[in-house]
Amino acid sequence: MGYNRIPVDENIVRKLVSIGYDGEYVTKCIEANRHNDATTAYYLTLKQYLKEGGKSPCDMSSPNFDRNLI
């Protein structure tokens, strides 16, 4: 377990809400580092978004990473 908060990209959460996920539930699961369908969908959606050229302040391997989120 890490000491820092896990950053959550609200744009990705909104994409998941548009396909039927509960945004609050997804956010809570990400922040709690749970391993379930909601977190899997979040990380796969984030990865696809980044692969397509999107930029996220939650991408720790990017210069766009916002340290204030942790």
ChimeraX attribute file (.defattr): number of C-alpha atoms within 10 A of each C-alpha:
attribute: neighborCount
match mode: 1-to-1
recipient: residues
	/A:1	4
	/A:2	6
	/A:3	6
	/A:4	9
	/A:5	12
	/A:6	15
	/A:7	19
	/A:8	21
	/A:9	16
	/A:10	14
	/A:11	11
	/A:12	21
	/A:13	22
	/A:14	14
	/A:15	15
	/A:16	18
	/A:17	14
	/A:18	11
	/A:19	8
	/A:20	9
	/A:21	17
	/A:22	14
	/A:23	18
	/A:24	11
	/A:25	13
	/A:26	24
	/A:27	20
	/A:28	14
	/A:29	17
	/A:30	21
	/A:31	15
	/A:32	12
	/A:33	14
	/A:34	13
	/A:35	10
	/A:36	12
	/A:37	11
	/A:38	21
	/A:39	20
	/A:40	14
	/A:41	16
	/A:42	23
	/A:43	13
	/A:44	13
	/A:45	16
	/A:46	23
	/A:47	14
	/A:48	12
	/A:49	14
	/A:50	14
	/A:51	10
	/A:52	9
	/A:53	8
	/A:54	10
	/A:55	15
	/A:56	20
	/A:57	18
	/A:58	20
	/A:59	17
	/A:60	12
	/A:61	8
	/A:62	12
	/A:63	10
	/A:64	12
	/A:65	15
	/A:66	14
	/A:67	10
	/A:68	8
	/A:69	13
	/A:70	11
